Amino acid sequence: MSMNLHAWPAQQRVRHGLPVAEALPPELADCKRVVLATTRSLTRSRIAEATRAAIGTRLVGEFSTMRAHSPVEDVLALAALLRESKADRVVALGGGSVIDGSKTACHAVWRGLADAAALVGSAVSRGTDAAYWDEPTLLPRIVAVPTTLSAAEFAPNAGFTDIAAGRKYRAQHAMQVPIAVVLDPAATLETPADLLLSSGIRATDHAAERLCALRRAPFSDAVSRQALEMLAVALPAIRRDAGDLAARGAAQQAMWLSVMGGWAGVPVGASHGIGYILGGARGVPHGITSCLGLPAVMQWNAPVNAEQQKVVADILGGGTAAEALRGFIRGLGLPTTLAEVGIGLEDIPALAAKWDGGPPIATNPRKVNGAADVETILRLMV
């Protein structure tokens, strides 16, 4: 995306600080047929029951088997349900995998993609811009009710995974972004602590990589710094008191801010890119990939952006950015090494070889010249 173009996604509203029972019905007032997409772990939860009640008689189908990293098979199964039910809206309740899976399923419906080869063949480069708002009548659209802090609900791109090949792909379209987002702090209460907090590190990753980019923009710097400052306070507060709804609401506001710098054209870097490799090849959760990758990438990048990294370090506790990040992440009870997620030294060369040369590793501040450099970064996670 050009640094001379600020492109807003096709998102109309964010309703925040309100319960689902109050915030969701206005987003479905113009709908007749709604599908609820979620996960097995959430299907019997209090927030799922509240969401079903808010949808009411419009609910014509439910898909509750979206797995981590939005596998191709799950995306196609959801797309089939959307076609069969003639849904005009999807309520995506869950974290990044449910929301990304719903985006990709909608894309499959719009484009008539019904098998794995067609879906994978539709994937685009991670450097591709979203299309402009030139197809406003596409149905179904999504309303997202996030239960984590991944911020997938604010982006027009979506990741999906070919598990057999161990590769992650990207679907992209302006209309994939949820038409509306409901940020209910109570929606995060049933999310396991390690999942919620690690997704908060994912939001930290969005902000920190853009704050340390070589080509930055005032808009991106402002929202990224504010996001980082809020996350530095909110995440430890949630760790101390799981019932602190004010901290959960602040964390939701922060993760919203954390991705906004991307609309100004400021890219992320190798932490995100290596995270896609670890997720696609080894099933490491999104948030945990940032726990491992962000400190290591900051350490590797220090020769080219040490001055800007001081901003990150000062917000998160001092020292170098890598040290501050590792301390902050450890303080949340989260891992920082490959061994903690079952990846050994012997696995590193094969993982490094999976980089295809594209972004966001290609947009890293310190140039990554090939698999050998990726391997060096991975070894900083040992």
C-alpha positions as CSV (number, residue, x, y, z in Angstrom):
1,M,0.0,0.0,0.0
2,S,1.3,3.5,-0.9
3,M,2.5,5.7,1.9
4,N,0.7,8.5,0.1
5,L,-2.7,6.8,0.4
6,H,-4.8,6.4,3.6
7,A,-7.4,3.8,2.8
8,W,-10.3,3.2,5.3
9,P,-11.8,-0.2,5.3
10,A,-15.5,-0.6,4.5
11,Q,-16.6,-0.7,8.1
12,Q,-19.6,1.3,9.1
13,R,-19.7,1.1,12.9
14,V,-18.0,0.0,16.1
15,R,-20.3,-0.3,19.1
16,H,-18.2,-0.4,22.2
17,G,-18.7,-0.7,26.0
18,L,-22.2,-2.1,25.6
19,P,-23.5,-5.6,26.2
20,V,-24.3,-7.8,23.2
21,A,-28.0,-7.8,24.2
22,E,-28.1,-4.0,23.5
23,A,-25.5,-3.5,20.8
24,L,-26.2,-6.4,18.4
25,P,-30.0,-6.1,17.6
26,P,-29.6,-2.7,15.8
27,E,-27.0,-4.3,13.5
28,L,-29.5,-7.0,12.4
29,A,-32.6,-4.8,12.0
30,D,-32.4,-4.9,8.2
31,C,-31.7,-8.7,8.1
32,K,-34.0,-11.7,7.6
33,R,-31.6,-14.6,7.8
34,V,-28.6,-14.8,10.1
35,V,-26.0,-17.5,10.6
36,L,-24.0,-17.6,13.9
37,A,-20.3,-18.7,13.4
38,T,-18.3,-19.7,16.5
39,T,-16.3,-22.6,18.0
40,R,-17.0,-25.7,19.9
41,S,-15.5,-24.1,23.0
42,L,-17.9,-21.2,22.9
43,T,-21.1,-22.9,21.7
44,R,-22.4,-23.5,25.2
45,S,-21.0,-20.3,26.7
46,R,-23.0,-17.5,28.3
47,I,-21.9,-15.1,25.6
48,A,-23.1,-17.5,22.9
49,E,-26.5,-17.7,24.6
50,A,-26.7,-14.0,24.9
51,T,-25.8,-13.7,21.2
52,R,-28.4,-16.2,20.1
53,A,-31.0,-14.3,22.1
54,A,-30.0,-11.0,20.5
55,I,-30.3,-12.6,17.0
56,G,-33.7,-14.0,17.9
57,T,-35.9,-15.4,15.2
58,R,-33.5,-14.3,12.5
59,L,-31.2,-17.2,13.4
60,V,-31.4,-19.7,10.5
61,G,-28.2,-21.7,11.1
62,E,-25.2,-22.2,13.3
63,F,-21.6,-23.2,12.5
64,S,-19.6,-24.1,15.6
65,T,-16.7,-26.0,14.4
66,M,-14.2,-23.4,13.1
67,R,-10.8,-24.5,14.2
68,A,-7.6,-22.5,14.9
69,H,-6.0,-20.8,11.8
70,S,-9.3,-21.2,9.8
71,P,-8.6,-24.5,7.9
72,V,-9.7,-24.6,4.3
73,E,-12.2,-27.5,5.1
74,D,-13.9,-25.4,7.8
75,V,-14.1,-22.3,5.6
76,L,-15.7,-24.3,2.8
77,A,-18.2,-26.0,5.2
78,L,-19.3,-22.6,6.5
79,A,-19.6,-21.2,3.0
80,A,-21.8,-24.2,2.1
81,L,-24.1,-23.4,5.1
82,L,-24.2,-19.7,4.0
83,R,-25.3,-20.7,0.6
84,E,-27.9,-23.3,1.7
85,S,-29.4,-20.9,4.3
86,K,-29.4,-17.9,2.0
87,A,-28.0,-15.9,4.9
88,D,-27.7,-12.1,4.5
89,R,-25.6,-11.6,7.7
90,V,-23.1,-13.7,9.6
91,V,-22.5,-13.0,13.3
92,A,-18.9,-14.1,14.0
93,L,-18.5,-14.8,17.7
94,G,-14.9,-15.7,18.7
95,G,-11.3,-14.8,18.1
96,G,-9.3,-14.3,15.0
97,S,-9.8,-17.7,13.5
98,V,-13.6,-17.5,13.6
99,I,-13.6,-14.0,12.2
100,D,-11.1,-14.7,9.5
101,G,-12.8,-18.0,8.6
102,S,-16.1,-16.1,8.3
103,K,-14.5,-13.4,6.1
104,T,-13.1,-16.1,3.8
105,A,-16.3,-18.1,3.7
106,C,-18.2,-14.9,2.6
107,H,-15.6,-14.4,-0.1
108,A,-16.1,-18.0,-1.2
109,V,-19.8,-17.4,-1.5
110,W,-19.4,-14.1,-3.4
111,R,-17.0,-15.7,-5.9
112,G,-18.6,-19.1,-6.2
113,L,-15.6,-21.0,-4.7
114,A,-16.7,-24.4,-3.6
115,D,-13.6,-26.6,-3.4
116,A,-10.1,-26.4,-1.8
117,A,-8.2,-25.8,-5.1
118,A,-10.4,-22.9,-6.1
119,L,-10.2,-21.3,-2.6
120,V,-6.4,-21.6,-2.5
121,G,-6.2,-20.4,-6.1
122,S,-8.0,-17.3,-5.1
123,A,-5.4,-16.3,-2.5
124,V,-3.5,-13.1,-2.9
125,S,-0.1,-11.8,-1.8
126,R,0.2,-10.3,1.6
127,G,1.2,-7.0,0.0
128,T,-2.0,-6.7,-2.0
129,D,-4.3,-3.8,-1.3
130,A,-7.9,-4.4,-0.6
131,A,-10.3,-3.6,-3.4
132,Y,-12.1,-0.3,-3.2
133,W,-15.8,-0.1,-2.1
134,D,-17.1,-1.0,-5.6
135,E,-19.4,-3.9,-4.8
136,P,-21.6,-2.7,-2.0
137,T,-24.4,-5.2,-2.6
138,L,-22.4,-8.3,-1.8
139,L,-24.1,-10.6,0.7
140,P,-23.7,-11.9,3.3
141,R,-21.8,-9.4,5.3
142,I,-20.4,-9.9,8.8
143,V,-21.0,-8.5,12.3
144,A,-18.2,-9.4,14.6
145,V,-18.4,-10.0,18.3
146,P,-14.7,-10.6,19.3
147,T,-13.8,-12.6,22.4
148,T,-10.1,-12.1,22.1
149,L,-7.8,-9.1,21.3
150,S,-6.5,-10.2,17.9
151,A,-8.1,-7.3,16.1
152,A,-9.0,-9.4,13.1
153,E,-12.5,-7.8,13.0
154,F,-11.0,-4.5,11.9
155,A,-9.2,-5.7,8.8
156,P,-10.4,-6.5,5.2
157,N,-7.8,-9.3,4.8
158,A,-8.2,-12.8,6.2
159,G,-5.8,-15.7,6.8
160,F,-6.8,-19.3,6.1
161,T,-4.7,-22.5,6.2
162,D,-4.1,-25.6,4.1
163,I,-3.3,-27.9,7.0
164,A,-2.0,-30.7,4.8
165,A,0.5,-28.5,3.1
166,G,1.3,-26.5,6.3
167,R,0.8,-23.2,4.5
168,K,-1.2,-20.1,5.3
169,Y,-2.9,-18.1,2.6
170,R,-4.7,-14.7,2.4
171,A,-8.1,-13.7,1.1
172,Q,-8.5,-9.9,0.5
173,H,-11.5,-7.7,-0.4
174,A,-12.7,-4.4,1.0
175,M,-16.1,-5.9,1.8
176,Q,-14.6,-8.8,3.9
177,V,-14.2,-6.4,6.8
178,P,-17.2,-6.8,9.2
179,I,-19.8,-4.2,8.5
180,A,-19.9,-3.6,12.3
181,V,-18.1,-4.7,15.4
182,V,-19.5,-5.1,18.9
183,L,-16.9,-4.7,21.6
184,D,-18.5,-6.0,24.7
185,P,-15.9,-6.4,27.5
186,A,-18.0,-9.2,29.0
187,A,-17.6,-11.2,25.8
188,T,-14.0,-11.8,26.8
189,L,-14.8,-13.2,30.3
190,E,-15.0,-16.9,29.3
191,T,-11.9,-16.7,27.1
192,P,-9.0,-18.7,28.8
193,A,-6.5,-16.3,30.3
194,D,-3.5,-17.4,28.3
195,L,-5.5,-17.0,25.1
196,L,-6.8,-13.6,25.9
197,L,-3.5,-12.3,27.2
198,S,-1.5,-13.7,24.2
199,S,-3.9,-12.2,21.8
200,G,-3.1,-8.9,23.6
201,I,0.5,-9.5,22.7
202,R,-0.7,-9.9,19.1
203,A,-2.1,-6.4,19.4
204,T,1.2,-5.3,21.0
205,D,2.9,-6.7,17.9
206,H,0.7,-4.7,15.5
207,A,1.6,-1.5,17.4
208,A,5.3,-2.1,18.1
209,E,6.2,-3.3,14.6
210,R,4.6,-0.2,13.1
211,L,6.2,2.1,15.6
212,C,9.6,0.7,14.6
213,A,9.0,0.7,10.8
214,L,11.5,2.6,8.8
215,R,8.8,4.4,6.8
216,R,6.2,5.7,9.2
217,A,3.3,8.1,9.2
218,P,2.0,10.5,11.8
219,F,-1.4,8.8,12.0
220,S,0.2,5.4,12.4
221,D,2.7,6.7,15.1
222,A,-0.1,8.3,17.1
223,V,-2.5,5.3,17.2
224,S,0.3,2.8,17.6
225,R,1.8,4.6,20.5
226,Q,-1.5,5.1,22.2
227,A,-2.3,1.4,21.7
228,L,1.0,0.3,23.3
229,E,0.6,2.6,26.3
230,M,-2.9,1.3,26.9
231,L,-1.9,-2.4,26.5
232,A,1.0,-1.9,28.9
233,V,-1.5,-1.0,31.6
234,A,-4.6,-3.1,30.7
235,L,-3.0,-6.5,30.2
236,P,-1.3,-6.7,33.6
237,A,-4.5,-5.4,35.2
238,I,-6.4,-8.3,33.6
239,R,-3.7,-10.7,34.8
240,R,-4.1,-9.4,38.4
241,D,-7.9,-9.3,38.4
242,A,-9.7,-11.4,35.8
243,G,-13.0,-9.7,36.6
244,D,-11.8,-6.2,35.8
245,L,-14.2,-5.2,33.1
246,A,-12.8,-1.7,32.8
247,A,-9.3,-3.2,32.0
248,R,-10.9,-5.5,29.5
249,G,-12.7,-2.6,27.8
250,A,-9.5,-0.6,27.7
251,A,-7.7,-3.6,26.1
252,Q,-10.4,-3.8,23.5
253,Q,-10.0,-0.1,22.7
254,A,-6.2,-0.6,22.5
255,M,-6.3,-3.5,20.1
256,W,-8.7,-1.5,17.9
257,L,-6.1,1.3,17.8
258,S,-3.3,-1.2,17.3
259,V,-4.2,-2.1,13.7
260,M,-5.2,1.4,12.5
261,G,-1.7,2.3,11.5
262,G,-2.0,-0.1,8.6
263,W,-4.6,2.1,6.9
264,A,-1.9,4.7,6.6
265,G,0.2,2.3,4.6
266,V,2.7,1.5,7.4
267,P,3.7,-2.2,7.2
268,V,4.4,-4.8,9.8
269,G,7.6,-6.9,9.6
270,A,9.2,-10.2,10.3
271,S,7.4,-10.9,13.6
272,H,4.1,-11.1,11.8
273,G,5.6,-13.0,8.9
274,I,7.4,-15.6,10.9
275,G,4.2,-15.9,13.0
276,Y,2.4,-17.0,9.8
277,I,5.0,-19.7,9.2
278,L,4.8,-21.0,12.8
279,G,1.0,-21.0,12.7
280,G,0.6,-22.6,9.3
281,A,3.4,-25.2,9.7
282,R,3.1,-26.0,13.4
283,G,-0.3,-24.8,14.5
284,V,1.2,-22.3,17.0
285,P,-1.7,-19.9,18.1
286,H,-1.6,-16.4,16.6
287,G,-1.0,-14.7,19.9
288,I,1.8,-17.1,21.0
289,T,3.6,-16.5,17.7
290,S,3.9,-12.9,18.7
291,C,5.1,-13.8,22.2
292,L,7.9,-15.7,20.6
293,G,8.6,-13.6,17.6
294,L,8.3,-9.9,18.6
295,P,11.2,-9.8,21.1
296,A,13.5,-11.8,18.7
297,V,12.7,-9.6,15.7
298,M,13.3,-6.4,17.8
299,Q,16.6,-7.9,18.8
300,W,17.6,-8.7,15.2
301,N,16.4,-5.3,13.9
302,A,18.2,-3.2,16.6
303,P,21.1,-2.3,14.3
304,V,18.7,-0.3,12.0
305,N,16.0,1.1,14.3
306,A,17.4,1.1,17.8
307,E,16.4,4.8,18.4
308,Q,12.7,4.1,17.6
309,Q,12.8,0.9,19.7
310,K,13.5,3.0,22.7
311,V,9.9,4.2,22.6
312,V,8.7,0.6,22.9
313,A,11.2,-0.2,25.6
314,D,10.3,2.9,27.7
315,I,6.6,2.1,27.6
316,L,7.1,-1.5,28.6
317,G,9.7,-1.2,31.3
318,G,13.1,-0.1,30.1
319,G,16.3,-1.7,28.9
320,T,16.3,-2.7,25.3
321,A,13.0,-3.3,23.5
322,A,13.8,-7.1,23.3
323,E,14.4,-7.2,27.1
324,A,11.4,-5.1,27.9
325,L,9.2,-7.3,25.7
326,R,10.4,-10.6,27.1
327,G,9.9,-9.3,30.7
328,F,6.5,-8.0,29.9
329,I,5.4,-11.2,28.2
330,R,6.9,-13.3,31.0
331,G,5.0,-11.2,33.5
332,L,1.8,-12.2,31.9
333,G,2.7,-15.9,32.3
334,L,3.3,-16.4,28.6
335,P,6.1,-18.2,26.7
336,T,9.0,-16.6,24.9
337,T,10.9,-19.6,23.5
338,L,10.3,-22.2,20.7
339,A,10.9,-25.0,23.2
340,E,7.9,-24.0,25.2
341,V,5.6,-24.7,22.1
342,G,7.4,-28.0,21.2
343,I,9.7,-26.7,18.5
344,G,13.3,-27.9,18.7
345,L,16.6,-26.6,17.2
346,E,16.3,-29.4,14.6
347,D,13.0,-27.9,13.3
348,I,14.4,-24.5,12.5
349,P,15.9,-25.0,9.1
350,A,12.7,-26.5,7.6
351,L,10.6,-23.7,9.1
352,A,12.9,-21.0,7.8
353,A,12.8,-22.6,4.3
354,K,9.0,-22.0,4.2
355,W,9.4,-18.3,3.6
356,D,8.4,-17.5,0.0
357,G,10.2,-14.2,-0.2
358,G,7.1,-12.1,0.2
359,P,5.7,-9.6,2.8
360,P,5.6,-9.0,5.7
361,I,9.0,-10.5,6.2
362,A,10.0,-8.6,3.0
363,T,8.9,-5.3,4.6
364,N,10.9,-5.9,7.8
365,P,13.1,-2.8,8.7
366,R,16.3,-4.8,8.5
367,K,16.4,-6.5,5.2
368,V,15.9,-10.3,5.4
369,N,17.9,-11.7,2.5
370,G,16.7,-15.3,2.6
371,A,16.1,-18.4,4.6
372,A,19.4,-18.1,6.4
373,D,18.3,-14.8,7.9
374,V,15.0,-16.2,8.9
375,E,16.8,-19.1,10.6
376,T,19.0,-16.6,12.5
377,I,15.9,-14.9,13.8
378,L,14.3,-18.2,14.8
379,R,17.4,-19.1,16.8
380,L,16.9,-15.9,18.8
381,M,13.7,-17.5,20.1
382,V,15.6,-20.5,21.6
